[in-house]
Amino acid sequence: MKSLVARRYVSTLCVVALLAGCSGLQTPFGRPGAIPADGSTATQRSFLYAAHCCGVLNNGDVTVFAPGQTKVARYIVEGVSDPVAVTLDRTGSLHVLNQFNAVTEYDPGSSEPARRVSGLYEAVALALDSSNNLYVANCRACLPSDVRGRSGTVDSVTVYRAHRTTLMRTITQGIHAPKSLAFDAAGNLYVANGGSGKAHRPSVTVYAPGSTSVLRTIKHGITEPLLLAVDTAGDLFVANIYAANIIEYASGTSKVLRTISDGIAGPLALALDASGNLYVANWPDSPTGPRGWISVYAPGKSTAQYRIVKGIDAPFALALDDGGNLYVGNILGEGYTSVYAPGAKEPMRKIDSGRFGDPRSLAFGSQ
């Protein structure tokens, strides 16, 4: 099941400031909430799609790399403006979330936009269901206070028919400061909601397929949910960024199966492989501290099997191909993607980002 949540800022300086705890919104936009464990978004022969945001004197791009190589197959620039998340649907169509702007869709193999859902000035996340319908999380609460008062909208998840710009429905019940979206194999939608106070406590709300009403709400253990992931068994993983933990909930319930805090500090991306191993990209909240690492956990374990440090420089995006190779988008310095063989602690190759900016989101698909 495809899920990509959008959570990134235009410049690395903004991200550092947010993680250091500045006022206002304190979660960087444009990051994948999780890479599916079923391999549906990645095949060994697939091309790597990397959203780069944001270069000097340009609006970024989506760069497509040839399978298993550092060679650029093509650049996608038209219709791209500060891209913060990318995902591909089951037909091979590419969806790009442009920061606080629009979602652009590209037909398979094309570099020209086919469709555009515009006016998404509060969009912070996107996801695709099994029918390729587009879900967009709109966070009015994430806007600056002076803009928020003029927007005249509420926090919501808007749903658009596959390969159309037609609005099918709007979900508002239970939605407040949404950060991430995810689906399970049954098609249930999960929404990570921020907030504070009695009126809007942080939570994860769940919606049955096609419904706009809350099926159930998870609050136990939820403090500031930034990322969501669902494994093949239907277990839900929630990353609380400031509590520095990952909580796993049993399928269809609020029962906590495990709480992972060992090796967790500033979790910014999650991925699950076909064996159920959990990968967590960590970048601590001190700009003068470590440059980050990847923690790897075996199924059911709360202690990290190992950490990946070499080749890591502010890890901000994760992706896995069906060969189990791990791709890490790093955003400090000039920005690059490091690639690791299964179980490896050292990169087997490095993919430079180029002039269009840092890799903010990674996905796999056909050319």
C-alpha positions in Angstrom: 0.0 0.0 0.0 1.4 3.3 -1.0 1.8 6.0 1.5 3.7 9.1 1.5 3.5 11.8 3.9 4.8 15.4 3.1 6.7 17.2 5.7 9.7 19.3 4.5 10.8 22.9 4.5 12.4 24.7 1.6 15.8 25.1 3.2 18.0 23.1 5.5 18.2 26.1 7.8 14.4 25.9 8.4 14.7 22.2 9.3 17.5 22.8 11.8 15.6 25.6 13.4 12.5 23.5 13.7 14.3 20.6 15.2 16.1 23.0 17.6 12.6 23.9 18.9 11.8 27.3 17.5 8.3 28.7 17.9 5.5 27.9 15.5 5.2 24.7 13.6 7.8 22.2 14.8 7.8 19.4 12.3 9.5 19.7 9.0 7.2 19.0 6.0 7.6 16.6 3.1 8.8 13.3 4.4 7.6 9.8 3.6 5.8 8.4 6.6 6.8 4.9 5.7 7.8 2.7 2.9 5.4 -0.2 2.4 6.5 -3.6 3.4 4.7 -5.4 0.5 7.2 -4.2 -2.2 4.4 -2.5 -4.2 6.4 0.7 -4.7 9.8 -0.9 -5.5 11.2 -3.5 -7.8 14.8 -4.4 -8.4 14.5 -3.1 -12.0 12.8 0.1 -11.0 14.0 3.6 -11.5 14.7 5.8 -8.5 12.6 9.0 -8.2 14.1 11.7 -6.0 12.4 15.0 -5.1 15.1 17.6 -4.8 14.2 20.8 -3.0 15.3 23.5 -3.3 18.3 24.6 -5.3 19.7 28.1 -5.7 17.8 30.1 -8.2 15.5 27.2 -9.1 12.4 25.5 -7.8 13.8 22.1 -7.4 13.0 19.0 -9.5 12.3 15.3 -9.5 15.3 13.5 -10.8 14.9 9.9 -12.2 17.9 7.6 -11.9 18.5 4.5 -13.9 18.1 1.2 -12.0 21.1 0.4 -9.8 23.1 3.3 -11.1 24.0 6.9 -10.3 23.2 7.9 -13.9 20.4 10.3 -14.5 17.7 9.0 -16.8 15.7 12.3 -16.9 14.8 15.4 -15.1 11.2 16.5 -14.3 11.1 20.3 -13.9 7.8 21.4 -15.6 5.0 21.6 -13.0 7.5 21.2 -10.1 7.7 23.9 -7.5 9.5 23.1 -4.2 8.7 19.4 -4.3 8.5 17.8 -0.9 7.0 14.4 -1.6 6.8 11.9 -4.4 4.9 8.6 -4.9 3.8 6.4 -7.8 0.5 4.6 -8.1 -0.2 1.1 -9.4 -0.4 2.3 -13.0 3.1 4.0 -12.8 1.7 7.5 -12.6 3.9 9.9 -10.6 2.4 12.2 -8.0 4.4 15.2 -6.7 3.4 17.3 -3.7 4.7 20.9 -4.2 5.1 22.6 -0.9 1.9 24.5 0.1 0.9 24.7 -3.5 -0.4 21.8 -5.5 -0.2 18.1 -6.4 1.0 17.5 -10.0 0.5 14.1 -11.7 2.6 12.7 -14.5 1.6 9.8 -16.8 4.1 6.9 -16.8 7.4 7.9 -18.4 6.3 11.5 -19.0 8.1 14.6 -17.9 5.1 16.8 -18.7 2.3 17.2 -16.1 -0.9 15.5 -17.1 -3.1 16.8 -14.2 -2.8 19.3 -11.4 -4.8 19.6 -8.2 -4.2 23.3 -7.3 -5.0 25.6 -4.5 -3.5 23.3 -1.8 -1.9 26.0 0.2 -2.2 24.0 3.4 -1.2 20.6 2.0 1.4 18.8 4.1 0.9 15.1 3.2 -0.4 12.8 0.5 -1.2 9.2 0.1 -2.7 6.8 -2.5 -5.2 4.1 -1.8 -5.3 0.7 -3.6 -7.7 2.3 -6.2 -5.1 5.1 -6.9 -7.4 7.7 -5.3 -5.4 10.6 -4.0 -5.7 11.7 -0.3 -4.2 15.1 0.7 -3.8 16.2 4.4 -4.5 19.9 4.7 -3.2 21.6 7.9 -4.5 25.0 8.5 -3.0 24.9 12.0 0.4 24.6 10.3 0.2 28.0 8.7 1.6 31.1 10.3 -1.0 32.8 12.6 -1.4 35.9 10.4 -2.2 33.7 7.3 -4.2 31.2 9.2 -6.8 33.8 10.2 -7.5 34.7 6.6 -7.7 31.2 5.1 -11.3 30.5 6.1 -10.7 26.8 6.0 -10.4 24.0 8.5 -8.0 21.1 8.9 -9.0 18.3 6.6 -8.2 15.3 4.4 -9.5 15.9 0.9 -10.0 12.9 -1.5 -9.7 13.1 -5.3 -10.7 10.4 -7.8 -7.8 8.5 -9.5 -6.3 10.4 -12.4 -8.8 13.2 -12.0 -9.0 16.5 -10.2 -12.5 15.8 -9.1 -13.0 16.2 -5.3 -14.8 13.0 -4.1 -15.2 13.9 -0.4 -13.7 15.9 2.5 -12.9 14.4 5.9 -13.0 16.8 8.8 -14.2 14.7 11.8 -11.3 14.0 14.1 -8.8 15.9 12.0 -6.6 18.5 13.7 -3.1 19.6 12.7 -2.7 16.4 10.5 0.9 15.4 9.9 0.9 12.0 8.2 -1.3 9.6 6.3 -1.1 5.8 5.9 -3.3 2.8 4.8 -3.5 -0.8 5.9 -4.2 -3.7 3.6 -8.0 -3.5 4.2 -8.0 0.1 3.0 -8.5 1.8 6.3 -7.0 5.3 6.5 -4.8 6.4 9.4 -4.2 10.1 10.2 -1.6 11.4 12.6 -3.0 14.5 14.3 -1.0 17.0 16.3 -2.5 19.5 18.8 -2.5 20.5 22.4 -5.0 21.0 25.2 -8.2 19.2 26.0 -9.9 20.2 22.8 -7.3 18.8 20.4 -5.1 16.1 22.0 -2.6 14.4 19.7 -4.0 11.3 18.3 -4.2 8.8 15.4 -7.7 8.6 13.9 -8.8 5.7 11.7 -11.4 5.8 8.9 -13.0 2.8 7.1 -12.7 2.8 3.3 -14.9 5.5 1.8 -16.0 6.9 5.1 -15.7 10.4 6.5 -16.5 9.3 10.1 -14.0 8.2 12.7 -13.9 4.4 13.1 -11.7 4.6 16.2 -9.2 6.9 17.8 -5.8 6.0 19.3 -4.5 8.3 22.1 -2.6 6.0 24.4 1.1 6.8 24.0 0.6 9.5 21.4 2.4 12.7 22.2 3.4 14.3 18.9 2.9 11.9 16.1 5.1 12.7 13.1 5.2 9.5 11.1 3.0 6.5 10.5 3.7 3.0 9.1 1.6 -0.1 8.8 3.2 -3.5 8.3 1.8 -6.5 6.4 0.2 -7.9 9.6 -1.7 -4.6 10.0 0.3 -3.4 13.0 0.6 0.3 13.2 3.9 2.1 13.9 3.8 5.7 15.2 6.8 7.9 15.6 6.6 10.6 18.3 9.3 13.0 17.4 9.7 14.9 20.7 9.2 11.9 23.0 11.8 10.2 20.8 10.1 6.9 20.5 8.3 4.5 18.1 5.2 2.8 19.4 3.8 -0.4 17.7 0.1 -1.1 18.1 -1.6 -4.4 17.4 -3.7 -4.6 14.3 -7.1 -3.0 14.6 -6.6 -2.0 18.3 -5.0 0.5 20.6 -3.0 -2.3 22.3 0.7 -1.4 22.6 3.0 -4.3 21.4 6.3 -2.5 22.0 7.8 0.9 22.6 11.1 1.6 21.0 13.3 4.3 22.5 16.8 2.7 22.2 18.6 4.4 19.4 15.8 6.9 18.7 16.5 10.7 18.6 14.7 13.0 16.3 13.0 10.3 14.1 12.4 11.8 10.7 11.6 8.8 8.4 10.5 5.1 8.8 10.7 2.1 6.5 9.7 -1.5 6.8 11.2 -4.2 4.6 9.6 -7.4 3.4 10.9 -9.3 6.5 9.4 -6.8 8.9 12.6 -5.1 9.9 12.1 -1.5 10.9 14.5 1.3 9.7 14.4 4.6 11.4 16.2 7.7 10.2 17.3 9.8 13.2 18.6 13.4 13.3 18.9 14.7 16.8 17.4 18.1 17.7 20.8 19.9 18.2 22.3 21.5 15.1 25.7 21.1 16.6 25.2 17.5 17.6 25.6 14.3 15.6 24.8 14.2 11.9 22.3 11.5 12.4 22.1 7.7 11.9 19.8 4.9 10.8 18.6 2.5 13.5 17.5 -1.0 12.5 15.2 -3.2 14.5 14.3 -6.9 14.1 10.5 -7.7 14.3 9.3 -7.6 17.9 12.6 -6.2 19.2 12.9 -2.9 21.0 16.7 -2.8 21.0 18.5 -1.8 17.8 20.3 -4.6 15.9 22.7 -2.1 14.5 23.2 1.5 13.5 24.3 2.9 10.2 26.5 6.0 10.6 28.9 6.0 7.7 27.5 7.9 4.7 24.9 9.6 6.9 24.5 13.4 7.0 21.1 14.5 8.3 19.0 11.6 7.0 15.6 12.8 5.8 14.1 10.2 3.5 14.2 6.4 3.3 13.3 3.9 0.6 13.8 0.2 0.0 14.0 -1.7 -3.3 12.8 -5.3 -3.6 16.3 -6.6 -3.2 16.4 -5.1 0.3 18.8 -2.3 -0.6 18.3 0.7 1.6 18.3 4.3 0.1 18.9 7.2 2.4 18.3 10.8 1.4 20.7 13.1 3.3 20.1 16.9 3.3 23.1 18.5 4.8 26.1 19.6 2.8 25.4 19.4 -0.9 22.8 16.7 -0.4 23.0 13.1 -1.7 21.5 9.6 -1.5 23.5 6.8 0.0 22.7 3.2 -0.9 23.3 0.2 1.4 23.2 -3.5 0.7 21.0 -5.6 3.1 22.6 -5.7 6.5 25.5 -3.4 5.5 26.8 -0.5 7.6 28.8 1.1 4.8 27.3 2.5 1.6 28.0 0.7 -1.6 27.4 3.8 -3.7 26.5 7.5 -3.4 24.1 9.4 -5.7 24.9 13.1 -5.8 21.9 15.5 -5.9 23.2 18.1 -8.2 22.1 21.7 -8.5 18.4 21.2 -7.8 18.7 20.8 -4.1 18.6 18.1 -1.4 16.7 14.8 -1.6 13.5 15.3 0.3 11.6 12.3 -0.8 12.4 9.0 -2.5 10.3 6.5 -4.4 10.6 3.7 -7.0 8.7 3.2 -10.3 9.0 2.4 -13.9 10.7 4.8 -16.3 
